[in-house]
């Protein structure tokens, strides 16, 4: 079952029908500002278990719980710490906060940990749908586990058709990478996963210390998106390190292979004998098109090579994604 979630065509009846599926323990995919999410009633243990089954997601990988408003969030977390509450209130786009688990939520969303990741999406359609459901939604990205996240409704259908109950077919997502995940401890905001939310905005608006935390060996995975093997296309992928001979190395590699090259706009003509996909020049545009391009590139090539993007804070999230998509393979 599919619904059209373009705002000018969206009917209240469709929203209510999707919400009824969720309240009945089913799965519905929907657009957020970051990527498409696969939603289930976050208070229903059996419904949440269906998410893991549909995606083939490891049970140790926790989920994010989405709320329609700060008010709904506070009903479940009346004692949320002040810094975490400030993050939710002040940073409106693509931010998730890890807080102490609420007993009213299904244990599976936390993957057995004493914490849970929560957020209030910026997308008006997402908030409207959650309000109609009347319950918070556990919602990881709507794709097969380990694949590039879905930023288009067609990608959701390609991965999950026949495995879920409904999908709102709508616009491509605006940000294109998942939310930034943070955890607040002793007045310090620790960034557990880089994403669509800016760490610079966190520093500027919260006026408290912000640090990016690398994944430690053997650590408990309290944040979604900390598993290294992730976002992978079906064919092998390499990251071409950004240095003086990057183009020479890529062209030598391309010589006898069917290769797709992903690069910044302006570099298209540098690569010979490859199918080239240019993502733009600005970080926001690169992020918006990255996962879609990985899915398109795998259709036309046996190998994908992606340029390493500039080593600047605004490209940090996409550089992290491509390294994991390549499973660490460097060219």
Steps between C-alpha positions, in 0.01 A plus 500: 500500500640839403394854582608822331655728763542807279338764720262639235359154432508354850158420645410471864350160423838370377678625811237341721524171310877494541465584869250217545756258356756618756255477791415148381865394530598545135789672319471820295784675314492880487714799405693705755735793439801262516415165334188284470413327826336164568255564781335281763329570832795554733296377798414167333770234542363273227469788252857615564623143446347514150736788412805285570349213301403711197840671479712202599641731765727363776312498831797668669456814286262737686226708337403868514161588647326793327260736679251748355600780737711588799179477703442138398864421573473645852196285575725197462811668646381744771843490666711546187826676586509877427779489240328227297176697515681811374638301206150380403348847534772710337629277218201436278652299215653155493603465865451189716575487873587188700330509842412259780251239383129542572321184622194587289700437181567154360829359628602405145539866395793524743654167394504409868690811617396740775485786252285587199549733203219756451425790268230743386522519118497835321286363215139619540358192328690270738370683807147499359513125443634431851222711650244298304654176629465622860819318599871568442650313207807281508645571157840406356573572135260321264742269320656158525757502780848586376376658174510873417221676687188582299463865401234425235175310529606278208800384705269401785289298259807336344624376838184438702210436260306202633668521841309797646137608508509843333722782377421867449636565151624858502778745433869424530634589842660842547813414701589155366702363793373386837478716810796594716486302825619655825515405867523762774714420802614739773414802286697371199329410172668188357437441128463123455406511132563776248201580285272769363509711816794740520748469785581868449135588558507294819798698628356834396147458632561292813813684618642187660789263414439274199733211412488233228544147636660231286374143512700306757586134469261283697284794611128460562307620194265748670458709184352388169740511207817404689554168322783539250361293210217721381360689196659244264411468130468151350832531313848567644577863580823690560575846636762694303699699754517870421863577411709618204483176301136410573386540139798304362430211738129491417559506123756219529251296700219565250702380200371141475187509718137610481525778756273774631679803644326729750655845525452868570355711220776644285699174502282314250739534204804386699400134495532302177316178416267507802135583557528821702246627755559859620334585830544878505751722673336586833489258790122522540442407136752214519326360807158529338605294199748252647285196581285542188817512288645187661183317405508632143874433457470135602254446214751595229838388635687205645706725726439844653774752577407805705725800547579583859331834561679804646623456857278770649231482772214541254612192302580288808171306500518404131867403526409273790214345297710425190776340704251261656325441166841391364560280807826690547641418155737775382625574150 
